[in-house]
Amino acid sequence: MSGFRWLLLAILVASSPLAITGCAFLDKKETVVAINEVPPKVRTAIENVTAGSTIQSIERIEQRGKVTYEVEYAKEGKKLEAYFAEDGTRVAGAQ
């Protein structure tokens, strides 16, 4: 195999993980929702975590068949985020 072909093969192999992980974001759908539009368990969890805060936005994120709610809120001058699964449990990020 010539040097050019090896280089081309190396580039293809190195870039394939980017192509595969990039595809996962193609099915990601984010929708801004109001607090009264989230499931009751999620609403309770949001209200508990954000007590004494100002909720700035809530997004419903659908990705890879899972739904996560992202809440952006401000508390004591700090901008914070929290994520919740559909059952109201707090999670590290969009699932």
FIDO-693633 format. One record per residue: x, y, z of N, C-alpha, C, O in turn. Coordinates in steps of 0.2 Angstrom, whole numbers, padded with zeros to 4 digits, always signed. Example, Ala and Ser with C-alpha at 12.3 -4.5 7.8 and 13.67 -1.06 7.14 Angstrom:
<recs>
+0066-0028+0039+0062-0022+0039+0066-0016+0039+0071-0017+0042 +0064-0011+0035+0068-0005+0036+0064+0000+0039+0067+0006+0040 
</recs>
This chain:
<recs>
+0004-0006+0000+0000+0000+0000+0004+0006+0000+0009+0007+0004 +0003+0011-0004+0007+0017-0005+0006+0021+0002+0001+0021+0006 +0010+0026+0003+0010+0031+0008+0003+0035+0009+0001+0036+0014 +0001+0037+0003-0005+0040+0002-0011+0036+0005-0015+0039+0008 -0011+0030+0003-0017+0026+0005-0017+0025+0012-0022+0024+0015 -0011+0024+0015-0010+0023+0023-0013+0029+0026-0016+0029+0031 -0011+0035+0023-0013+0041+0026-0021+0042+0026-0024+0044+0031 -0023+0040+0020-0031+0041+0019-0034+0036+0024-0039+0038+0027 -0032+0030+0025-0035+0025+0029-0034+0027+0037-0039+0027+0040 -0029+0030+0038-0028+0033+0045-0033+0038+0047-0036+0039+0052 -0034+0043+0042-0039+0048+0043-0046+0046+0044-0049+0048+0048 -0047+0041+0040-0054+0038+0040-0055+0034+0047-0061+0035+0050 -0050+0031+0049-0051+0027+0055-0051+0032+0061-0055+0031+0066 -0047+0037+0061-0047+0042+0066-0054+0046+0066-0056+0048+0072 -0057+0048+0061-0063+0052+0061-0069+0048+0061-0075+0051+0062 -0069+0041+0061-0075+0037+0061-0079+0038+0068-0085+0038+0068 -0075+0039+0074-0079+0040+0080-0083+0046+0080-0088+0047+0083 -0080+0051+0077-0083+0058+0077-0090+0057+0073-0095+0060+0074 -0089+0054+0067-0095+0053+0063-0101+0049+0067-0107+0050+0066 -0099+0044+0071-0104+0039+0074-0107+0043+0080-0113+0043+0081 -0103+0047+0084-0106+0051+0090-0109+0057+0087-0114+0059+0090 -0107+0059+0082-0111+0065+0079-0118+0063+0077-0123+0067+0077 -0119+0057+0074-0126+0055+0072-0130+0054+0078-0136+0055+0077 -0128+0053+0084-0132+0053+0090-0136+0059+0091-0141+0060+0094 -0132+0065+0089-0135+0071+0091-0140+0073+0085-0144+0078+0086 -0141+0070+0080-0145+0071+0075-0153+0070+0077-0157+0074+0075 -0154+0065+0081-0160+0064+0084-0162+0068+0090-0167+0066+0093 -0158+0072+0092-0159+0076+0098-0164+0082+0097-0164+0086+0092 -0169+0082+0101-0175+0087+0100-0176+0091+0107-0177+0088+0112 -0175+0097+0107-0176+0101+0113-0182+0106+0112-0183+0109+0107 -0186+0106+0117-0192+0110+0117-0193+0114+0123-0192+0111+0129 -0194+0120+0123-0195+0124+0129-0202+0123+0132-0207+0123+0128 -0203+0121+0138-0209+0120+0141-0210+0124+0147-0206+0127+0150 -0217+0124+0149-0218+0128+0156-0218+0123+0161-0219+0117+0160 -0218+0125+0167-0218+0120+0173-0224+0116+0173-0224+0110+0176 -0230+0119+0171-0236+0115+0171-0237+0110+0166-0241+0106+0165 -0232+0109+0161-0231+0105+0156-0227+0099+0157-0227+0094+0153 -0224+0099+0163-0219+0093+0165-0223+0088+0169-0228+0090+0172 -0221+0082+0169-0225+0077+0173-0225+0079+0180-0220+0082+0183 -0230+0077+0184-0230+0078+0191-0224+0077+0195-0222+0081+0199 -0221+0071+0194-0215+0069+0198-0209+0074+0197-0205+0076+0201 -0209+0076+0190-0203+0080+0188-0205+0087+0191-0200+0091+0193 -0211+0089+0191-0213+0096+0193-0211+0096+0201-0208+0101+0203 -0213+0091+0205-0211+0091+0212-0203+0092+0213-0201+0095+0217 -0200+0088+0209-0192+0088+0210-0189+0095+0208-0185+0097+0211 -0192+0098+0203-0190+0104+0201-0191+0109+0206-0187+0113+0208 -0197+0109+0209-0199+0114+0214-0195+0113+0220-0193+0118+0224 -0193+0107+0222-0189+0105+0228-0182+0108+0227-0179+0111+0231 -0179+0107+0221-0172+0109+0220-0171+0116+0219-0166+0119+0221 -0176+0119+0216-0176+0127+0214-0179+0131+0219-0180+0137+0218 -0181+0128+0225-0185+0132+0230-0181+0138+0232-0174+0138+0233 -0184+0144+0232-0180+0150+0234-0176+0153+0228-0173+0158+0228 -0177+0150+0222-0174+0153+0216-0179+0155+0211-0185+0155+0212 -0176+0158+0205-0180+0160+0200-0178+0155+0194-0173+0155+0191 -0184+0152+0192-0183+0148+0186-0183+0152+0179-0187+0156+0178 -0177+0151+0176-0176+0155+0169-0179+0151+0163-0182+0154+0159 -0178+0144+0163-0181+0140+0158-0181+0133+0159-0177+0131+0164 -0186+0130+0156-0186+0122+0157-0186+0120+0150-0190+0122+0145 -0182+0115+0148-0182+0112+0141-0183+0104+0142-0180+0101+0147 -0187+0102+0138-0188+0095+0137-0184+0092+0132-0184+0094+0126 -0179+0088+0133-0174+0085+0129-0175+0078+0127-0175+0074+0132 -0177+0077+0121-0178+0070+0118-0171+0068+0115-0170+0071+0110 -0168+0062+0117-0162+0060+0114-0161+0052+0115-0162+0050+0120 -0160+0049+0109-0159+0042+0109-0165+0038+0113-0164+0033+0117 -0171+0040+0112-0177+0037+0115-0178+0039+0122-0183+0036+0125 -0174+0043+0125-0175+0045+0132-0177+0053+0133-0175+0057+0128 -0181+0054+0138-0183+0061+0139-0179+0064+0146-0180+0060+0151 -0176+0069+0145-0173+0073+0151-0176+0080+0151-0177+0083+0146 -0177+0083+0157-0179+0090+0158-0173+0093+0161-0170+0092+0166 -0171+0099+0157-0166+0103+0159-0169+0110+0162-0173+0113+0159 -0167+0111+0168-0169+0117+0171-0164+0122+0172-0159+0120+0175 -0164+0128+0170-0159+0133+0171-0163+0138+0176-0168+0141+0175 -0159+0140+0182-0162+0144+0187-0157+0148+0190-0151+0147+0189 -0159+0153+0193-0154+0158+0197-0155+0158+0204-0161+0158+0206 -0150+0157+0208-0151+0157+0215-0145+0161+0218-0139+0160+0217 -0147+0166+0222-0142+0170+0226-0137+0173+0221-0131+0173+0222 -0139+0175+0215-0135+0178+0210-0131+0173+0205-0127+0175+0201 -0132+0167+0207-0128+0162+0203-0133+0158+0198-0139+0157+0199 -0130+0157+0192-0134+0154+0187-0133+0146+0187-0127+0144+0187 -0138+0142+0188-0137+0135+0189-0141+0131+0184-0146+0134+0181 -0140+0125+0184-0143+0120+0180-0145+0114+0184-0141+0112+0188 -0150+0110+0182-0152+0104+0185-0155+0100+0179-0159+0103+0175 -0154+0093+0180-0157+0089+0175-0161+0083+0178-0159+0081+0184 -0167+0082+0175-0171+0077+0179-0174+0072+0173-0175+0074+0168 -0174+0065+0175-0177+0060+0171-0184+0061+0172-0187+0065+0176 -0188+0057+0167-0195+0057+0167-0199+0055+0174-0204+0057+0175 -0195+0051+0178-0198+0049+0184-0196+0054+0190-0198+0052+0196 -0193+0059+0188-0192+0064+0193-0185+0064+0197-0183+0068+0201 -0181+0059+0195-0175+0058+0198-0170+0063+0195-0170+0064+0189 -0165+0066+0199-0160+0070+0197-0155+0066+0193-0152+0061+0196 -0153+0069+0187-0147+0065+0184-0142+0070+0182-0143+0076+0182 -0136+0068+0180-0130+0072+0179-0131+0076+0172-0128+0081+0172 -0135+0074+0167-0135+0078+0161-0141+0075+0157-0144+0070+0159 -0141+0077+0151-0146+0074+0146-0144+0067+0145-0138+0065+0144 -0149+0062+0145-0148+0055+0145-0148+0053+0138-0147+0047+0136 
</recs>
